[in-house]
């Protein structure tokens, strides 16, 4: 059963590991897990310019972005659209927020300190299409 916008926003606001699906330059599918931040109807994640997913996105910016609960009863949101890629000297404020969200204050800060000040590709997706389901509504 599809989720309401409020429910989609609530699920995406939590620090779930997302799966990013892109198309490789040779046409093959490529999917990788990633951290992300969700705000104002957009997801944003970081990647390095040497990463294969970055090379794929430069070649073809179409993207599918999947977030799910991975525990029954399952909830899932699939976002589809065209990614916007911006190279920044750093994105330390967002990077620290994401690191803390996924690893907690102590470990997140320590991890972020190893990445601080590095150039980063900031990928943003404002989806053209949203697909969702919540199987808890179908449970007996």
Secondary structure as UniProt FT lines:
FT   HELIX           5..13
FT   STRAND          18..23
FT   TURN            25..26
FT   STRAND          29..34
FT   STRAND          37..39
FT   TURN            40..41
FT   STRAND          42..47
FT   TURN            49..50
FT   HELIX           52..59
FT   STRAND          62..68
FT   STRAND          75..88
FT   HELIX           92..103
FT   HELIX           105..115
FT   TURN            116..117
FT   STRAND          120..126
FT   STRAND          129..134
FT   HELIX           135..138
//
